[in-house]
Amino acid sequence: MKIGMPARNLAILILFAMAASTLGLELEAVERAHPWELGFGVVGGWKHLEEATPQDPFRVAENAGFGFALTGGRWLGTRVKLSFDVDGTLQDTNLQDVQVSFVTFTLGIRGYFLSRGPIRPYLRGSFGGAKSTLESSAGGDERVELSGMAAVMGGGLHMAPSRRLRFDLELSHSVVEYEDAAVVFESIYIGTRINKAASATRIRFCTLFLI
């Protein structure tokens, strides 16, 4: 007896759903037995440094930059994970001979929409610190460091193709409030300050291992 195309497609969908559900149950058991997670990956995106004084607005719009991502976490349940994240990028600016390295280190929560399954969407919220280093290769190799507090918001997909190997694909936005300090590169421009605020939008891809 021949099976029609609609019936065959329905059977394939049912088998796929059953396989995903079975894998989801296995992954849930593995997460209970191995609640800690460690990962590393790459991150790329765009960042802005802003002058916070409205009377003297100034904005350095960097080109796209790339760097590293480190993450560690602990599953608190099937839908919640406590995580620690470090991201770092190196980016050019629209100022000649000036580059910015940007690092954030935050602690936060990832909340997942599904309790099981090989692909789970999630939302992320975290808070911590940030450090930016501006370097100029002109006029004596000027170097200025800024530090402040960072908040990160984002969302992504948590993918589990096997029992112990995971991947995260995430889009996030960070906002940084720097300590009250001005920066002037005398060799490049005079009287323009970069201080107090920054923002970054990034795409993050990490390989994760349960331990």
C-alpha positions in Angstrom: 0.0 0.0 0.0 1.4 3.4 -1.0 1.5 6.2 1.4 0.5 9.7 0.0 2.9 12.6 0.2 0.9 14.5 2.9 0.7 11.4 5.1 4.4 10.7 4.6 5.3 14.3 5.6 3.0 14.0 8.7 4.7 10.7 9.7 8.2 12.4 9.3 7.0 15.3 11.5 5.7 13.0 14.1 8.9 11.0 14.2 11.0 14.1 14.4 8.9 15.4 17.3 9.2 12.1 19.1 13.0 12.1 18.6 13.3 15.8 19.8 11.2 15.0 22.9 13.3 11.9 23.7 16.5 13.9 23.3 15.1 16.7 25.4 14.4 14.2 28.2 18.0 12.9 27.9 19.4 16.4 28.0 17.4 17.3 31.0 18.7 14.3 32.9 22.3 15.2 31.8 21.8 18.8 33.1 20.7 17.5 36.5 23.8 15.2 36.7 26.2 17.9 35.3 24.8 21.3 36.2 28.0 23.3 35.5 28.7 24.7 32.1 31.9 26.1 30.6 32.3 27.6 27.1 34.3 29.8 24.8 33.7 31.5 21.5 33.8 34.6 19.3 32.0 37.9 19.4 31.6 40.6 16.9 29.7 43.9 16.6 29.6 47.7 16.9 30.4 50.0 19.8 30.0 53.7 20.5 31.7 56.0 23.0 29.6 59.1 23.8 30.1 62.5 25.4 27.4 62.7 28.0 27.2 66.5 28.2 24.3 67.7 25.9 26.0 71.2 25.5 29.0 69.5 23.9 27.8 66.4 22.1 30.4 64.1 20.6 30.3 60.5 19.4 33.0 58.2 18.2 31.4 55.6 16.0 33.7 52.6 15.7 33.8 50.2 12.8 32.8 46.6 13.4 35.2 44.8 15.7 35.8 41.1 16.7 37.1 39.4 19.7 36.7 36.6 22.2 33.9 35.4 24.5 34.2 33.3 27.7 31.2 32.0 29.7 30.5 29.8 32.7 27.2 28.9 34.2 25.2 26.7 36.5 21.7 25.4 35.7 19.3 26.2 38.5 16.5 24.4 36.9 15.3 23.4 33.4 14.5 27.0 32.5 17.0 29.1 34.5 20.8 29.4 34.3 23.1 31.6 36.4 26.0 32.7 34.2 29.2 34.6 34.2 30.4 36.2 30.9 33.5 37.9 29.7 33.5 39.6 26.2 36.4 41.4 24.6 36.8 43.2 21.2 39.3 45.4 19.5 37.8 48.0 17.2 38.9 51.0 15.0 37.4 54.4 15.5 36.6 57.3 13.2 39.6 59.1 14.7 42.8 58.5 12.7 45.4 56.2 14.4 43.1 55.5 17.4 41.8 52.0 18.4 39.6 50.9 21.3 39.7 47.6 23.2 36.4 46.9 25.0 36.0 44.3 27.7 32.9 43.5 29.8 32.6 41.0 32.7 29.1 40.4 34.0 27.0 38.1 36.1 23.4 37.4 35.2 20.5 35.1 34.4 19.4 33.4 31.3 15.8 32.4 31.2 14.6 29.7 28.7 11.2 29.5 27.1 11.3 25.7 26.8 12.1 23.3 29.6 13.5 20.6 27.2 14.4 20.1 23.6 17.5 20.4 21.4 16.8 24.1 20.6 15.7 26.5 23.3 15.3 30.2 22.9 16.2 32.4 25.8 16.5 35.9 27.2 19.5 37.3 29.0 20.0 40.0 31.6 23.3 40.6 33.4 25.2 43.3 35.3 28.8 43.9 36.0 31.9 46.0 35.0 33.5 47.2 31.8 36.9 48.5 30.8 37.9 50.4 27.6 41.4 51.3 26.5 41.9 54.0 23.9 45.3 53.8 22.2 46.9 56.2 19.7 49.9 55.4 17.5 50.5 59.0 16.8 52.2 61.6 19.0 53.9 59.4 21.6 51.6 56.4 21.7 49.0 57.9 24.0 47.0 55.4 26.0 43.9 56.1 28.2 41.9 53.6 30.2 38.2 54.0 31.2 36.3 51.8 33.7 32.7 51.7 34.7 29.5 49.7 35.2 27.9 47.7 32.5 24.4 46.3 31.9 23.7 43.7 29.2 20.4 42.7 27.7 19.8 40.2 24.9 18.4 37.0 23.6 19.4 33.9 21.7 19.2 30.2 20.9 20.7 27.4 23.0 21.4 24.4 20.8 22.2 20.9 22.0 23.1 18.6 19.1 24.5 16.0 21.6 24.3 15.1 25.3 27.3 17.1 26.5 28.0 19.6 23.7 26.1 22.8 23.4 26.1 26.0 21.3 24.8 29.5 22.1 24.0 32.0 19.3 23.1 35.4 20.9 22.4 39.0 20.0 22.9 41.4 22.9 23.2 45.1 23.7 25.3 46.6 26.5 25.2 50.0 28.1 28.2 51.3 30.1 28.3 54.2 32.5 32.0 55.2 33.0 33.5 56.9 36.0 33.5 60.7 35.8 36.7 61.3 33.9 37.4 63.1 30.6 39.8 62.0 27.9 41.8 64.3 25.6 44.2 63.2 22.9 46.3 66.3 22.5 48.2 64.9 19.5 45.0 64.3 17.5 42.4 66.9 18.6 42.2 69.5 21.3 39.2 70.2 23.6 37.0 67.3 22.7 36.2 64.9 25.4 35.1 61.2 25.4 33.6 60.3 28.7 30.9 58.8 30.8 28.9 56.6 28.4 29.2 53.8 25.9 27.0 51.2 24.2 27.6 48.1 22.1 25.6 45.8 20.0 27.1 42.3 19.4 26.6 38.9 17.9 28.0 36.1 20.1 28.7 32.5 19.3 29.9 30.1 22.0 30.7 26.4 22.2 29.6 25.1 25.6 30.5 21.9 27.5 28.7 20.4 30.5 31.1 19.5 33.4 
